């Protein structure tokens, strides 16, 4: 298949490289010249395991190209829209500037029989509006939401756990959606996943748009639920980790996403639940998802709690105390600092007069650009002479730290485990004062 991917940020770059890996002829298009030049050389502009290898292989084989000129996409039959939908600067809704711009730029190059496929996360109703613009050209629109996990994005694209197609519900498709040309084209794109019997849901535009935001709203709710239980556990003398283990054995609940800590961040969950709430209010059903505002509030409250624990552990003041912050990315195996709880806590502690030395295996460069007032260094730099250690991103190397060895390096043997990811018994037996969230 000849495929174009419009937008080569995190989603687009991974999608383009993965499509080339699957055997398609792919061109990625983006207005950012520096990004396109890097990608054309096989260099990933962000950290994602497995992506650099796919880029190099695709570029060297000629199956993957990049351009800043959208006219170069005119020979493609399928055009994936993979641009960002950030939160509006003046509100909580999704900013569709990039989606609208991508479609407007693509319109002159569409031909009869082409398929435009939306992958960006958009408010419900967007696809119907865009279809009215695209269909007069003779092209079709489908919505194919992405379900990428940062750190596993390549695997999630090449071997997804499910596929969702939102297509125009016409007399042609309503009787047997599998016979529609849009479905047939998408099945050819994802032939490998289809052959591997990946679950496939063929539905309408609105349902496909709701799938991604509904999934993220559910995950965010589950995380905030266990963090709310952590708040109760702290005042009741219970242990939230043991509580999560106990309720997680219930097959209806499950243990995944029941890890209490500093909360969720990144470029999806926070902005998606806010945009979902804003869209529901526009549709006159704001009360249906009003609970998401409390989910968001609980999540942000966890950052406050970590700061409180650090200050309390330091005797009531962080002023001029050296604080080692381990982790800046919002999650491990990523350099993404968008709405990162870890970076937010580091900045707040700095604002309280602490001498913060922050480290991260991949996110220092991005963090330095965003917050140059912080001091950055290696793990050894951060731990040397620290009055307190704060673990905020559960990187493998931080979970593997040897508490006995680190005891001789720091000034104060106090660790605040913002992710409840450390071996409590090991740290306490090594003489450390261990402080977790919702832990006994």
Number of C-alpha atoms within 10 A of each C-alpha: 16 19 24 29 30 29 26 26 19 20 23 24 27 25 28 33 32 25 27 25 18 17 15 19 19 29 25 30 28 23 14 13 13 12 20 24 15 13 24 20 14 22 17 23 17 18 17 20 15 15 24 19 13 22 27 19 17 25 19 14 11 12 21 29 25 26 22 18 13 21 14 16 24 19 15 20 19 27 25 24 27 30 26 23 22 20 19 14 9 7 11 19 23 22 19 20 13 17 22 15 11 19 19 14 14 19 17 12 16 26 17 12 14 24 26 27 24 27 23 24 29 27 23 19 15 18 24 17 9 17 18 12 16 20 17 12 16 12 20 24 26 26 30 25 23 22 21 17 12 22 18 15 23 22 17 19 23 18 17 17 14 15 21 22 25 25 29 23 14 11 10 13 19 15 11 10 21 14 12 18 17 26 19 14 16 18 18 13 19 20 14 15 21 17 9 10 11 15 12 14 12 18 19 22 23 18 18 23 26 18 19 22 25 15 15 20 23 15 17 23 21 18 22 29 18 23 26 19 18 26 20 15 19 16 10 11 11 17 18 28 21 12 17 21 15 12 14 16 11 10 8 8 12 14 15 12 16 22 22 28 28 29 25 24 22 18 18 19 20 23 23 27 26 22 25 25 26 21 21 18 15 11 11 10 13 15 11 11 18 14 13 20 13 13 22 21 12 20 25 18 17 25 21 15 17 25 22 15 18 22 19 12 18 17 8 11 15 24 15 13 20 24 26 30 28 29 28 31 31 28 22 20 20 22 23 24 22 18 18 24 30 29 26 19 23 28 17 15 24 22 15 15 14 20 21 25 24 27 24 25 18 19 22 22 12 17 24 13 9 13 14 11 13 18 17 20 14 15 19 13 15 23 27 17 17 22 21 25 24 26 24 32 28 23 19 11 12 18 15 12 13 14 19 15 10 17 17 12 14 20 16 19 21 23 23 23 26 29 20 23 20 21 15 16 10 14 21 17 12 15 13 19 16 20 21 25 25 25 21 15
